[in-house]
């Protein structure tokens, strides 16, 4: 790969249960390369690298003030994308909540990246996290005790606030970003997500809109 040319990966992030997987699925349908992903549309190998290199299991949230930026991160990622069948002239994306926690690493490696910050109302995120069985972070009393909290909802509120602080940092540091609120599609309003698709140099089409409409209707 030519690592000297301008490269603009699409980086999708958002707190859990915000709809970031939904947005990643739409972009995938519109033709972006995502490589080998899990059911949450997170690239399996890159997801593993994130946690291996940037997550301190002794803490609940990654501190970007003390994060180590590996100078080889760009080469590591491009090599992985190429091995999975992508190339740097093609639109490709990486999705994950942890991107917000280690954004300085990605900014250093890909200063021209397009960032998509997926948002959802705080109360809706909290209720969704509480109702989702595998969201167990604040069902763990040790984590609540560590924060001086007693109720799961307060743990998730703290968690959302950490993400919101990262969003402020990302914006203040001049990242090329767009916000998207997937909940607007519940009422058939696809305009914002269409703008995101166009901004990413992808092609929205009636087939994708039909698939999204059917998916949303099954959730009502």
LUMBA-605530 format. One record per residue (C-alpha): residue number from 1; residue in three letters; chain; x, z, y. Coordinates in steps of 0.001 Angstrom, whole numbers, always signed. Example, Ala and Ser with C-alpha at 12.3 -4.5 7.8 and 13.67 -1.06 7.14 Angstrom:
BEGIN
<1 "ALA" "A" <+12300 +7800 -4500>> <2 "SER" "A" <+13670 +7140 -1060>> 
END
This chain:
BEGIN
<1 "UNK" "A" <+0 +0 +0>> <2 "UNK" "A" <+1044 -598 +3595>> <3 "UNK" "A" <+1003 +2901 +5066>> <4 "UNK" "A" <+2047 +1750 +8561>> <5 "UNK" "A" <-1156 -55 +9515>> <6 "UNK" "A" <-4210 +1597 +11068>> <7 "UNK" "A" <-6252 +3221 +8305>> <8 "UNK" "A" <-9737 +4614 +8931>> <9 "UNK" "A" <-11090 +6515 +5948>> <10 "UNK" "A" <-14606 +7894 +6263>> <11 "UNK" "A" <-14468 +11685 +5944>> <12 "UNK" "A" <-17788 +13424 +5291>> <13 "UNK" "A" <-18135 +17177 +5634>> <14 "UNK" "A" <-20822 +19805 +6017>> <15 "UNK" "A" <-21735 +23261 +4831>> <16 "UNK" "A" <-23203 +23473 +1343>> <17 "UNK" "A" <-26857 +22393 +1046>> <18 "UNK" "A" <-26696 +20514 +4351>> <19 "UNK" "A" <-27286 +17068 +2851>> <20 "UNK" "A" <-23691 +15807 +2826>> <21 "UNK" "A" <-24060 +14586 -777>> <22 "UNK" "A" <-27123 +12614 +270>> <23 "UNK" "A" <-25204 +10940 +3105>> <24 "UNK" "A" <-22285 +10161 +794>> <25 "UNK" "A" <-24688 +8586 -1705>> <26 "UNK" "A" <-26161 +6357 +1003>> <27 "UNK" "A" <-22720 +5154 +2099>> <28 "UNK" "A" <-21806 +4533 -1523>> <29 "UNK" "A" <-24898 +2345 -1882>> <30 "UNK" "A" <-23852 +500 +1263>> <31 "UNK" "A" <-20545 -467 -285>> <32 "UNK" "A" <-17927 +2153 +574>> <33 "UNK" "A" <-15301 +2931 -2079>> <34 "UNK" "A" <-15334 +6546 -3236>> <35 "UNK" "A" <-13308 +6470 -6476>> <36 "UNK" "A" <-14021 +8741 -9432>> <37 "UNK" "A" <-16482 +11356 -8182>> <38 "UNK" "A" <-18368 +14329 -9539>> <39 "UNK" "A" <-22137 +14672 -9191>> <40 "UNK" "A" <-21652 +15968 -5638>> <41 "UNK" "A" <-19891 +12712 -4689>> <42 "UNK" "A" <-16575 +14510 -4269>> <43 "UNK" "A" <-13537 +12589 -5467>> <44 "UNK" "A" <-12469 +14609 -8497>> <45 "UNK" "A" <-8705 +14374 -8035>> <46 "UNK" "A" <-8743 +14853 -4255>> <47 "UNK" "A" <-11151 +17782 -4648>> <48 "UNK" "A" <-8690 +19361 -7083>> <49 "UNK" "A" <-5766 +18759 -4721>> <50 "UNK" "A" <-7655 +20413 -1879>> <51 "UNK" "A" <-8163 +23616 -3800>> <52 "UNK" "A" <-4691 +23591 -5283>> <53 "UNK" "A" <-2977 +23245 -1921>> <54 "UNK" "A" <-5214 +24789 +721>> <55 "UNK" "A" <-7532 +27433 -738>> <56 "UNK" "A" <-6375 +31021 -926>> <57 "UNK" "A" <-8477 +32702 -3627>> <58 "UNK" "A" <-7881 +36050 -1929>> <59 "UNK" "A" <-9903 +34893 +1055>> <60 "UNK" "A" <-13405 +33542 +1512>> <61 "UNK" "A" <-12537 +30857 +4042>> <62 "UNK" "A" <-9448 +28752 +4725>> <63 "UNK" "A" <-7692 +29703 +7975>> <64 "UNK" "A" <-6685 +26496 +9753>> <65 "UNK" "A" <-4423 +28489 +12084>> <66 "UNK" "A" <-2089 +29274 +9193>> <67 "UNK" "A" <-2548 +26169 +7061>> <68 "UNK" "A" <+542 +24309 +5890>> <69 "UNK" "A" <+394 +20569 +6607>> <70 "UNK" "A" <+2226 +18580 +3912>> <71 "UNK" "A" <+3917 +15549 +5487>> <72 "UNK" "A" <+3309 +13590 +2290>> <73 "UNK" "A" <-491 +14026 +2337>> <74 "UNK" "A" <-1146 +10468 +3529>> <75 "UNK" "A" <+979 +8961 +755>> <76 "UNK" "A" <-578 +11260 -1857>> <77 "UNK" "A" <-4118 +10238 -878>> <78 "UNK" "A" <-3398 +6510 -564>> <79 "UNK" "A" <-1688 +6505 -3951>> <80 "UNK" "A" <-4731 +8191 -5517>> <81 "UNK" "A" <-7155 +5742 -3891>> <82 "UNK" "A" <-5064 +2804 -5067>> <83 "UNK" "A" <-4811 +4134 -8623>> <84 "UNK" "A" <-8584 +4458 -8753>> <85 "UNK" "A" <-9067 +841 -7706>> <86 "UNK" "A" <-9327 +1033 -3934>> <87 "UNK" "A" <-7007 -343 -1282>> <88 "UNK" "A" <-6398 +286 +2390>> <89 "UNK" "A" <-8144 -2863 +3643>> <90 "UNK" "A" <-11374 -1599 +2068>> <91 "UNK" "A" <-13755 +1017 +3457>> <92 "UNK" "A" <-13214 +4225 +1499>> <93 "UNK" "A" <-14517 +7737 +1873>> <94 "UNK" "A" <-13752 +11317 +944>> <95 "UNK" "A" <-16546 +13875 +969>> <96 "UNK" "A" <-16317 +17656 +811>> <97 "UNK" "A" <-17135 +20828 +2678>> <98 "UNK" "A" <-13495 +21828 +2447>> <99 "UNK" "A" <-12561 +18939 +4742>> <100 "UNK" "A" <-13810 +21081 +7627>> <101 "UNK" "A" <-11576 +23904 +6442>> <102 "UNK" "A" <-8408 +21781 +6319>> <103 "UNK" "A" <-9203 +19209 +9024>> <104 "UNK" "A" <-5724 +19467 +10681>> <105 "UNK" "A" <-4161 +18114 +7475>> <106 "UNK" "A" <-6398 +15045 +7503>> <107 "UNK" "A" <-6011 +14561 +11252>> <108 "UNK" "A" <-2226 +14519 +10837>> <109 "UNK" "A" <-2371 +12073 +7921>> <110 "UNK" "A" <-5200 +9840 +9185>> <111 "UNK" "A" <-5532 +10186 +12987>> <112 "UNK" "A" <-7871 +7154 +13110>> <113 "UNK" "A" <-10290 +8462 +10456>> <114 "UNK" "A" <-14031 +8386 +11073>> <115 "UNK" "A" <-15544 +11837 +10568>> <116 "UNK" "A" <-19185 +12462 +9690>> <117 "UNK" "A" <-20368 +16022 +10254>> <118 "UNK" "A" <-23625 +16636 +8374>> <119 "UNK" "A" <-25919 +19219 +9949>> <120 "UNK" "A" <-29036 +21103 +8910>> <121 "UNK" "A" <-31032 +23946 +10446>> <122 "UNK" "A" <-29385 +27288 +9722>> <123 "UNK" "A" <-32477 +28902 +8234>> <124 "UNK" "A" <-33053 +25960 +5906>> <125 "UNK" "A" <-29446 +26075 +4676>> <126 "UNK" "A" <-29692 +29811 +3997>> <127 "UNK" "A" <-32951 +29497 +2052>> <128 "UNK" "A" <-31618 +26558 +48>> <129 "UNK" "A" <-28424 +28437 -848>> <130 "UNK" "A" <-30401 +31496 -1952>> <131 "UNK" "A" <-32746 +29403 -4108>> <132 "UNK" "A" <-29985 +27299 -5710>> <133 "UNK" "A" <-28773 +28936 -8893>> <134 "UNK" "A" <-25155 +27767 -8785>> <135 "UNK" "A" <-24678 +28962 -5192>> <136 "UNK" "A" <-23345 +32358 -6208>> <137 "UNK" "A" <-20764 +33138 -3530>> <138 "UNK" "A" <-22884 +35784 -1853>> <139 "UNK" "A" <-24692 +36894 -4949>> <140 "UNK" "A" <-21321 +38516 -5629>> <141 "UNK" "A" <-21462 +42054 -4162>> <142 "UNK" "A" <-17662 +42123 -3823>> <143 "UNK" "A" <-17788 +39271 -1310>> <144 "UNK" "A" <-20540 +40978 +650>> <145 "UNK" "A" <-18639 +44270 +619>> <146 "UNK" "A" <-15497 +42493 +1844>> <147 "UNK" "A" <-17449 +41302 +4898>> <148 "UNK" "A" <-19206 +44629 +5418>> <149 "UNK" "A" <-22581 +43103 +4509>> <150 "UNK" "A" <-25303 +44055 +2041>> <151 "UNK" "A" <-27713 +41098 +1826>> <152 "UNK" "A" <-27100 +37609 +489>> <153 "UNK" "A" <-28775 +35932 +3468>> <154 "UNK" "A" <-26327 +37644 +5818>> <155 "UNK" "A" <-23424 +36367 +3737>> <156 "UNK" "A" <-24628 +32799 +4026>> <157 "UNK" "A" <-25202 +33242 +7754>> <158 "UNK" "A" <-21565 +34354 +8107>> <159 "UNK" "A" <-20480 +31342 +6031>> <160 "UNK" "A" <-22418 +28882 +8202>> <161 "UNK" "A" <-20887 +30385 +11328>> <162 "UNK" "A" <-17397 +29762 +9903>> <163 "UNK" "A" <-18258 +26104 +9502>> <164 "UNK" "A" <-19721 +25894 +12977>> <165 "UNK" "A" <-16491 +27274 +14393>> <166 "UNK" "A" <-14546 +24586 +12540>> <167 "UNK" "A" <-16848 +21901 +13940>> <168 "UNK" "A" <-16042 +23150 +17452>> <169 "UNK" "A" <-12311 +22998 +16686>> <170 "UNK" "A" <-12636 +19481 +15286>> <171 "UNK" "A" <-14544 +18227 +18317>> <172 "UNK" "A" <-12237 +19936 +20830>> <173 "UNK" "A" <-9239 +18342 +19126>> <174 "UNK" "A" <-10597 +14869 +19671>> <175 "UNK" "A" <-11618 +13761 +16204>> <176 "UNK" "A" <-13543 +10490 +16049>> <177 "UNK" "A" <-16842 +11879 +14768>> <178 "UNK" "A" <-20581 +11484 +14503>> <179 "UNK" "A" <-23182 +14087 +13616>> <180 "UNK" "A" <-26063 +13299 +11307>> <181 "UNK" "A" <-29162 +15333 +10417>> <182 "UNK" "A" <-30497 +14044 +7044>> <183 "UNK" "A" <-33702 +16071 +7361>> <184 "UNK" "A" <-34966 +13474 +9841>> <185 "UNK" "A" <-35379 +11082 +6928>> <186 "UNK" "A" <-38079 +13299 +5453>> <187 "UNK" "A" <-40439 +11785 +8013>> <188 "UNK" "A" <-39172 +8269 +7410>> <189 "UNK" "A" <-36815 +8263 +10412>> <190 "UNK" "A" <-33731 +6365 +9234>> <191 "UNK" "A" <-32421 +5387 +12669>> <192 "UNK" "A" <-29650 +7974 +12862>> <193 "UNK" "A" <-28329 +7247 +9397>> <194 "UNK" "A" <-28511 +3499 +10082>> <195 "UNK" "A" <-26335 +4078 +13140>> <196 "UNK" "A" <-23852 +5959 +10947>> <197 "UNK" "A" <-23789 +3105 +8437>> <198 "UNK" "A" <-23146 +548 +11184>> <199 "UNK" "A" <-20474 +2763 +12758>> <200 "UNK" "A" <-18715 +2824 +9392>> <201 "UNK" "A" <-18747 -1001 +9290>> <202 "UNK" "A" <-21071 -1001 +6285>> <203 "UNK" "A" <-24275 -2908 +5684>> <204 "UNK" "A" <-27670 -1201 +5604>> <205 "UNK" "A" <-30242 -3205 +3674>> <206 "UNK" "A" <-33865 -3032 +2642>> <207 "UNK" "A" <-32931 -2168 -941>> <208 "UNK" "A" <-31074 +939 +189>> <209 "UNK" "A" <-33951 +1934 +2462>> <210 "UNK" "A" <-36383 +1498 -418>> <211 "UNK" "A" <-34258 +3636 -2709>> <212 "UNK" "A" <-33999 +6354 -67>> <213 "UNK" "A" <-37743 +6266 +590>> <214 "UNK" "A" <-38508 +6615 -3116>> <215 "UNK" "A" <-36032 +9463 -3469>> <216 "UNK" "A" <-37486 +11325 -512>> <217 "UNK" "A" <-41042 +10808 -1751>> <218 "UNK" "A" <-40175 +12397 -5103>> <219 "UNK" "A" <-39034 +15538 -3253>> <220 "UNK" "A" <-42284 +16022 -1351>> 
END
